[in-house]
Amino acid sequence: MPAFETTRKILFEHCDPAGIVFYPRYFEMLNNVVEEWFEDFLGVSFAQLHGERHSGIPTVSLQADFKKPSRLGDVVTFRYGIEKLGGSSLTARFEIHGPDGLRLSGQQVLVHVDINVMKPTPFPDDLRAGLERTRIDVSN
């Protein structure tokens, strides 16, 4: 599937009283994965992006399908890749897998913005080159 993978351990802070991940916590973890992806895979930290580059990459659409619960202590793998790359936006596919298979899957649309005016702006050439490497085959 995607070009970027990372793992997370499900901590107490992620869980509801039933001992499973409270669904908004998945979205917080996903945001952390995007931040890690930018720094480790694309070579631009969020500090650089929001600081010297005066850019942001807000989520404008998020869709998720919950397949199985994740529980305290589980180790899950996030897989992340780009299905579609536009001038200033991208559509990413993400999956979260546990040892027993798929836990969650979905799509996320991110838009590159100039944070001074909060308007979409084209991806800079260096980011676009890295984003191209994260494309996944969606023809299946």
C-alpha positions as CSV (number, residue, x, y, z in Angstrom):
1,M,0.0,0.0,0.0
2,P,1.6,3.3,1.0
3,A,5.1,4.6,0.9
4,F,5.2,5.7,4.6
5,E,4.8,3.4,7.6
6,T,5.2,4.0,11.3
7,T,4.1,2.2,14.5
8,R,2.4,3.5,17.6
9,K,1.7,1.8,21.0
10,I,-1.9,2.3,22.2
11,L,-1.5,4.2,25.5
12,F,-3.9,4.7,28.4
13,E,-4.5,8.3,27.2
14,H,-5.9,6.9,23.9
15,C,-8.6,4.8,25.6
16,D,-12.1,5.2,26.8
17,P,-13.5,3.5,30.0
18,A,-14.2,0.4,27.9
19,G,-10.4,0.1,27.3
20,I,-10.6,0.7,23.5
21,V,-9.3,3.6,21.5
22,F,-11.7,6.5,21.7
23,Y,-12.2,7.4,18.1
24,P,-11.0,11.0,18.1
25,R,-7.7,9.8,19.5
26,Y,-7.1,8.0,16.2
27,F,-7.3,11.4,14.4
28,E,-4.8,12.9,16.9
29,M,-2.5,10.0,16.2
30,L,-3.0,10.4,12.4
31,N,-2.0,14.1,12.7
32,N,1.1,13.0,14.5
33,V,1.8,10.5,11.7
34,V,1.4,13.3,9.1
35,E,3.8,15.5,11.1
36,E,6.3,12.6,11.3
37,W,5.9,11.9,7.6
38,F,6.7,15.5,6.7
39,E,9.8,15.5,8.7
40,D,11.2,12.0,8.2
41,F,10.1,11.3,4.6
42,L,9.7,14.8,3.0
43,G,12.5,16.4,5.0
44,V,10.5,19.4,6.2
45,S,9.5,19.6,9.9
46,F,6.3,21.3,10.9
47,A,8.5,23.8,12.7
48,Q,10.1,24.8,9.4
49,L,6.8,24.6,7.5
50,H,4.9,26.8,9.9
51,G,7.9,29.0,10.8
52,E,10.3,30.0,8.1
53,R,8.0,28.8,5.2
54,H,4.9,30.5,6.6
55,S,2.9,27.5,5.4
56,G,0.4,25.0,6.8
57,I,-1.2,21.8,5.7
58,P,-4.7,21.7,7.3
59,T,-7.1,18.8,6.8
60,V,-10.2,19.9,4.9
61,S,-11.8,16.5,4.6
62,L,-11.5,13.3,6.6
63,Q,-13.3,10.0,6.1
64,A,-12.8,6.8,8.2
65,D,-14.1,3.3,8.4
66,F,-13.6,1.5,11.7
67,K,-13.1,-2.2,11.3
68,K,-11.9,-3.6,14.7
69,P,-11.1,-2.0,18.0
70,S,-7.6,-1.3,19.3
71,R,-7.0,-1.9,23.0
72,L,-4.6,-0.6,25.6
73,G,-1.1,-2.0,25.0
74,D,-1.7,-2.9,21.3
75,V,1.0,-1.9,18.8
76,V,-0.5,-0.7,15.6
77,T,1.0,0.2,12.2
78,F,0.0,3.3,10.3
79,R,0.3,3.2,6.6
80,Y,0.1,6.5,4.7
81,G,0.3,7.3,0.9
82,I,-1.0,9.8,-1.6
83,E,-3.8,8.7,-4.0
84,K,-4.1,12.1,-5.8
85,L,-1.8,15.1,-6.0
86,G,-3.1,18.5,-7.2
87,G,-1.6,21.9,-7.4
88,S,-2.2,22.8,-3.7
89,S,-4.0,19.8,-2.3
90,L,-3.6,16.1,-1.9
91,T,-5.8,13.1,-1.1
92,A,-4.1,10.6,1.1
93,R,-5.2,7.0,2.0
94,F,-4.4,5.7,5.4
95,E,-4.7,2.4,7.1
96,I,-4.1,1.3,10.7
97,H,-3.2,-2.4,11.2
98,G,-2.9,-4.5,14.3
99,P,-1.6,-8.0,14.6
100,D,-5.1,-9.3,13.8
101,G,-5.5,-7.2,10.6
102,L,-7.0,-3.9,9.5
103,R,-8.4,-1.8,12.3
104,L,-9.2,1.5,10.5
105,S,-8.9,2.8,7.0
106,G,-9.8,6.1,5.3
107,Q,-9.0,9.1,3.2
108,Q,-7.7,12.6,4.2
109,V,-7.6,15.7,2.1
110,L,-4.9,18.2,3.0
111,V,-4.4,21.7,1.5
112,H,-1.2,23.6,1.4
113,V,-1.8,27.2,2.6
114,D,0.0,30.4,3.1
115,I,-0.7,30.9,6.8
116,N,-0.3,34.7,6.6
117,V,-3.5,34.9,4.5
118,M,-4.9,31.3,5.0
119,K,-5.4,30.7,1.3
120,P,-4.3,27.7,-0.8
121,T,-1.0,28.0,-2.4
122,P,0.9,25.6,-4.8
123,F,3.2,23.1,-3.2
124,P,6.8,24.3,-3.5
125,D,9.0,22.2,-5.8
126,D,10.9,20.4,-3.0
127,L,7.7,19.3,-1.3
128,R,6.1,18.2,-4.6
129,A,9.1,16.0,-5.4
130,G,8.8,14.3,-2.0
131,L,5.0,14.0,-2.3
132,E,5.4,12.3,-5.7
133,R,7.5,9.6,-4.0
134,T,4.6,8.9,-1.6
135,R,2.1,8.2,-4.4
136,I,0.4,4.8,-4.2
137,D,-1.2,2.7,-6.9
138,V,-5.0,3.0,-6.5
139,S,-5.8,1.1,-9.7
140,N,-6.6,-2.2,-7.9
